[in-house]
Structure formats: C-alpha cells, structure tokens
Amino acid sequence: MYIVGLTGGIGSGKSTVAKMFRALGVPIYISDEEAKKLMDSSEEIKQQLVKLLGEKALTPKNIPNRPFIAQKVFSDKNLLERLNKIVHPVVEKHFSIWVEKQKTAYVIYESAILFENNAQNKCNYIILVTAPAETRIKRVMERDGVTKAQVEERMKNQWDDKQKQKLADFIIENINLKQTQLQVEKLHGNFLAL
Ligand SMILES: Nc1ncnc2c1ncn2[C@@H]1O[C@H](COP(=O)(O)OP(=O)(O)OP(=O)(O)O)[C@@H](O)[C@H]1O
C-alpha cells in the first residue's frame, strides 16, 4: 500500500481536495485532527505535558488547556519542539495502526505542515495543493471571519510554496473547482495503476 502525503498552505484547499479523494473511496488520515483527539485521550501525552509545562497544562477536567499551551509554546521555539516530540511519536504509532487496517491501493495523509514537521519520509509520494497567496488569504478571511493580518500571521509559520514545490511529486493548482476535480481524478487513476 502506498502512502500519499497531501499538503498545502493555509487556504490552498487541502481539505477540499481531500474530500474529492475521499469521494473516490480513498481513506484520508487528517493528521491535525487526529493529533488533537490523541492529545485529549492519551494519558501518556497528558503526563508529559504536565512534566513540560506544569499542572496548568491540563484543565480541571483533565484535558489539555489549549490556550495555555499555545501561549507557552508559540513564543518559545524550544518548547514547541519539545511539545512536538511528545505528541509526534503517539500520532505516528496511531497512524501506522490505522494504515494497517485499510484495504485500498493507497491512503492519504493530510497535513498542513507536512514538510515543516519532516513527515515526508513516511510518504511514498507527496501532493502539494497551491493557489495564489491573495486567493488563499481571501478564502480564509471568508471561511473563518478573520482579518487579512490574522491570516498573514498564520502564514508566517508555514514554508512558502516555492520551497514546497521542490519537494512535492505532484502539484494540484486549486483555482477552479472543476479543474481541481479533473486533476484529482487523473492522479487517482495514476495511483491505482502504480
Ligand atoms: N477552488 C476553489 N474555489 C473557491 N473556493 C474554494 C476553492 N477551494 C477551496 N475553496 C474554499 O476556500 C476555503 C479554504 O479551503 P480549504 O478549507 O479546503 O483549505 P485548507 O488548505 O484545508 O485550509 P486550512 O489549512 O486553513 O485548513 C474553504 O472555505 C473552501 O470551501
């Protein structure tokens, strides 16, 4: 079975593309969602969070205190790296178990920060979804009801497309949805024929 990574900057349309693959029967692992769920449920992660950030890292209900954690780690790169080192191995293990249960020719691993997290090694192929920055900003402003500056702030933590294009095997230009659908169908055919 092949593992196909799916990535792209904020507002590029990863989720939109993932839905198109899912409609074709491809299992999708949305890494950010799974990591969030695992942080809530894994006692192993929670214990390590308290070790790293103190008792306040958990709420009285024993779930991660996200605003507290975010405020701590986003101003301290070293802490962010250490947090990633706690969460990643658990997600990796969960992903491997999930992959083994799938019965298709390939699965998709979706992550906004696939390259930034060095997750390309686990993928046989990588698809990068792109769209012009102005388009992406407009989409996210509309989708999330945020300002241009807020979107640009989030973009700062991601690599730019030029860096990612060098490492991607396939690029889906997501501007017109019909064209995107055609690109997805073509790639799906390619992956099935591998
Ligand atoms: N080709 C398109 N034409 C018009 N709107 C689009 C197109 N592709 C995506 N959108 C819309 O743009 C917004 C962002 O798309 P989507 O959520 O798929 O991006 P994403 O890359 O997953 O974003 P994020 O990284 O923020 O999760 C959504 O509201 C989506 O419906």
PDBQT file of the ligand as one rigid body, heavy atoms in Angstrom, charges set to zero:
ROOT
HETATM    1  N1  LIG A 201     -11.244  26.183  -5.975  1.00  0.00    +0.000 N 
HETATM    2  C1  LIG A 201     -11.924  26.834  -5.045  1.00  0.00    +0.000 A 
HETATM    3  N2  LIG A 201     -12.770  27.810  -5.393  1.00  0.00    +0.000 NA
HETATM    4  C2  LIG A 201     -13.467  28.501  -4.465  1.00  0.00    +0.000 A 
HETATM    5  N3  LIG A 201     -13.396  28.279  -3.127  1.00  0.00    +0.000 NA
HETATM    6  C3  LIG A 201     -12.562  27.310  -2.726  1.00  0.00    +0.000 A 
HETATM    7  C4  LIG A 201     -11.786  26.549  -3.644  1.00  0.00    +0.000 A 
HETATM    8  N4  LIG A 201     -11.059  25.662  -2.936  1.00  0.00    +0.000 NA
HETATM    9  C5  LIG A 201     -11.350  25.852  -1.652  1.00  0.00    +0.000 A 
HETATM   10  N5  LIG A 201     -12.259  26.841  -1.505  1.00  0.00    +0.000 N 
HETATM   11  C6  LIG A 201     -12.802  27.362  -0.236  1.00  0.00    +0.000 C 
HETATM   12  O1  LIG A 201     -11.718  28.028   0.418  1.00  0.00    +0.000 OA
HETATM   13  C7  LIG A 201     -11.715  27.762   1.813  1.00  0.00    +0.000 C 
HETATM   14  C8  LIG A 201     -10.407  27.097   2.186  1.00  0.00    +0.000 C 
HETATM   15  O2  LIG A 201     -10.363  25.793   1.616  1.00  0.00    +0.000 OA
HETATM   16  P1  LIG A 201      -9.929  24.525   2.496  1.00  0.00    +0.000 P 
HETATM   17  O3  LIG A 201     -10.556  24.592   3.835  1.00  0.00    +0.000 OA
HETATM   18  O4  LIG A 201     -10.123  23.323   1.667  1.00  0.00    +0.000 OA
HETATM   19  O5  LIG A 201      -8.361  24.858   2.612  1.00  0.00    +0.000 OA
HETATM   20  P2  LIG A 201      -7.240  24.215   3.522  1.00  0.00    +0.000 P 
HETATM   21  O6  LIG A 201      -5.997  24.240   2.713  1.00  0.00    +0.000 OA
HETATM   22  O7  LIG A 201      -7.693  22.906   4.043  1.00  0.00    +0.000 OA
HETATM   23  O8  LIG A 201      -7.143  25.301   4.669  1.00  0.00    +0.000 OA
HETATM   24  P3  LIG A 201      -6.510  25.216   6.147  1.00  0.00    +0.000 P 
HETATM   25  O9  LIG A 201      -5.057  24.944   6.012  1.00  0.00    +0.000 OA
HETATM   26  O10 LIG A 201      -6.784  26.561   6.714  1.00  0.00    +0.000 OA
HETATM   27  O11 LIG A 201      -7.260  24.132   6.870  1.00  0.00    +0.000 OA
HETATM   28  C9  LIG A 201     -12.948  26.903   2.085  1.00  0.00    +0.000 C 
HETATM   29  O12 LIG A 201     -13.994  27.723   2.505  1.00  0.00    +0.000 OA
HETATM   30  C10 LIG A 201     -13.240  26.267   0.722  1.00  0.00    +0.000 C 
HETATM   31  O13 LIG A 201     -14.608  25.957   0.565  1.00  0.00    +0.000 OA
ENDROOT
TORSDOF 0
